[in-house]
Amino acid sequence: MTNASAPAKAASFGVTSSVFIGRSLRHSLRNTEALIMAIVLPIMLMLLFTYVFGGAIDPSGDYVDYVVPGIILLCAGFGSSSTAVDVAGDMTNGIIERFRTMPIRSMNVILGHVTASLCRNLLATGVVIGMALLVGFRPSAGFLAWLGALGVIALFILAFTWLYAAIGLVAGSPSAASAYGFALLFLPYLSSAFVPTSTMPSWLRGVAEHQPITPVIETIRGLLTGTPIQDQAWWAIGWCLLILIASYVWGSWTFNRKAGRR
């Protein structure tokens, strides 16, 4: 005879993760406005820089090949930023407390948001690359180079999504999370995304060359268009892994402190 007072057995990591990933994906599909904006805004910026500013920056007409890697990361960063708002919403609307009453690992709700964001942003990246090809982007990359570029993009999205998730955990409300996350969206503008760092003032060049976005962009640009990568790939991977690990530790500690360890 089963003891009715025995505690329920906790669901496995795989089952809990799949449930929360499915939940976050459904939320993403329902929030069509945010999904559309995450795709439309980078496309509008690409068209703006290609057709409005491109002629002044590079009269040869090859500026689109230079700017596309920066637009890809801008798209990824903008799409990842919504994770902060989603996580902050879950932390403030009481649903985490409800999850804690169930025999599940409630930290997996954050993993669900991160995985859904990764899927959503990879889809948006594909759309942006497709539009870039339509406006004249002509990469010289082979299969392995494309594979490497997509791997770097996915690692960047994963790292910054965890960073935004940690920001959402720290923020006191979704609006605060949106404001904190918005500040990070300026990083691509202070990098080699739109102009070479050599054209910047010396004091700004030092900032642009030693922040995480520039080596990621230069690695993607080199893989897709054949420009020299040198040691930028190692810096790109190192920065992404550092941000990923630090964000995960920060997020886990904050979640356990706010929601109670499970």
N, C-alpha and C positions, 0 to 999 in steps of 0.2 A: 504494500500500500504506500502511495506516494505521500511524503510529508508536505502538507499544504503550506507550512510555515518556512520551508526551505527557500533560500534566496534563488531568484531566477538566474540561470546561467547566462553569462555575458555573451553577446553575439561575437562572432569571429571578426578579426580585423577586415578580412576581405568582404564579408557581408555588410558590415557597417559602412565601409568605404564606398561600396557600390551604391548603397541606399543614398548616402549624402551626395555622391557625385551625380546620381540621377536627379536628386532634388535640385541641385544647383543648375544642372543643364536645363531642366524644365523652367526654372526661374529665368534663365537667360533667354530661352525661346519666347517666353511670355513678355519679357521686357524688350520688345522689338525696337522701340525708339533708341535705347542705348546701344543695341547691336548695330542698328543702321548708322548711328552717329559715329561709332567706333570705326566704321568702314568709310563713310562719306567724308569725314573731316580730313583724314590723311590724303584721300584722293583729291580733294579740293586744294590742299596745300601743294600736292605734287603738280597739279595743273597750274597753280599760281606761280610756283617757282620755275616751272618749265617754260611757260608761255609768256609770263609777265616779267619776271626777273631774269630768266635764263639768258636772254639775248644780251643783256647788259653785263652779266657776270661772265659769260663765255660766248662771244659772238660766233664761234665756230658751229654752234648748234649741238655740241656733244654734252651739254650740261646735264641732260637727262640721265646719262650714264653715271655721272658723278653723284647726283642728288638722290637717286632711288634708294641706295642703302640707308641713307639718313631718314627718308620717309618711311621705310619699313620699320625702323626702330621707333620712330615717332608714333606710328600706328600701334606697335606693340606696347609702348609705354602708356598711351592713351587708353587702350583697351584694358590693360592690367589695372589701371587706377580705379576702375569701378569695383575691384575686389575690396578695397578699403571701405567703401560705402556699404557693400553687402555684409561684410564681416561686422562692421560697427552696428548695422541694423540688427543682426542676430544677437549681438552682445547686449543690446539695450532694450529689446522688445520682450524679453522674458523667455524666449524659446529655449535658450541654453539651460535654464533652470528646469524646464520640462524634460529636456533630454537627460538631465542628470538623474531623474527619477526612473529612467529606463535602464535595462541591463545592456547598455551600449557604451562605446568609447566616444564621449561627446566631442573630444578634440578632433574627431574625424569630420565634423562639420566644417572646420577650416580647410582640411584636405579636400573636401568636396568643392569648396569655393575655388581653391587653387587649381584643381584639375579641370573644372569647367571653364575657368578663365584661360587656361592653356589651350584647350580645344577651340574655344571661341576666337582667341587671338591668332592661332595658326590658320583658321579659316579666313579671318580678315586679312592676314598676311598674303595668303594665296590670291585673294581678290585684288589686293594692291599690286602684287607682282603682275597679275594678268592685265590690269589697267596700264601699268608701266610699259608693258610690251606693246600695247596699243598706241601709246603716245611716242614710241620710238626707242625705248630701252632695248639695247642689243648686247646682252651679255655674251662673253666668249667662253663661259664655263662649260666644262664637260660634266659627265654624270657625277664623278667623285667630288668635283668642286661644288656642284649644286648640293650634294649630300652634306658636305662639310658646312656650307653656308646655312642650310636649313637646321643643321645641328646646333650651330652657334646661335641662330635666332631662337630656337626652342629653349636653349639653356638660358639665354637672356630673358626671355619671357618668364620662364620658371623662377629665376632669381628675383626679378622685380615683382612678380606676382606675390611671392612670399614676403617681400619687403612691404608691399601694400597691405597684405593681410596683417602683418605685425602692426602697421600704422593703424589699421582698423581696430585692432584689439586695444591699442593704447588710447585711441580717440574716445572722447566722452559721448559723441553722437555721430550719426552719419554725415551731418553737415560739417562738423569739425574734421572728420576723416577726409571728406572731399577737399577741404581747404588745405590740409597738410599734404595730401597726395598731389595736389595741383602744383605745388612748388617743385616737385621732382620733374614735372613735364618741361621745365625750362632747360634741363641738362642738355638735350640734343642741340639746342640753339647755341650753347657754349661749347661746342665740339667741332669736329671737322665734317659735320653732317651736311652743311650747306655751302661752306667756303673752306679752302685750305687754312690750316692754322697759321701758316707762314704769312698770311695777309693780315693777321691780327696784330694789335699793339703787343709789345714784348711782355707786359705784365699780364695781359689776358691770354697770350699764347701759352704761358706756363700753366695756367689753370686748364685751358682747353686740352693740352697734351697730356695732362696727368690726372684726368678724371675718367671714370669707368666707361663712358659712352664712346669716346674716341677710338680706343683700340678695338672695340667691338665693331664699330662702323668700318674702320680700316681693314679689319679681317674680312668682313662680308664683301666690301668693295674689291679687295684683292682677289678673293675667290671667284667672284662673279665677273669681274672685268679684267683681271690679269695684272692689276697694279701691284707693285712690290708690297709684301706683307711684313718681311723681316721678322722681328720678334713680337709683332703686335698680336698674333694669335695666342701666344702664351699669356700675354697680359690680359687679353680678352677673357680667356678661360679662367685665369686666376681671379680676376675681378668678379666674374659671375659666381664662381664657387665661393668666394669670400662673402659676397652679399647673400647668397643662398644659405650658407651655414649660419651666418650671423643672424639673419632674419628668422630662420627656423628656431634657433635657440631663444632669441628674443621673444618671438611669438609664443612658443611653448611655455616659457616662464611666465609671460603676462597672462596667458590663458589659465594656467594652473592657479595663479594668484587671484585672478578675478572670478573664475568660475568654479574653482575647487578641483583638486586633482582627481582624475578617474582612470 
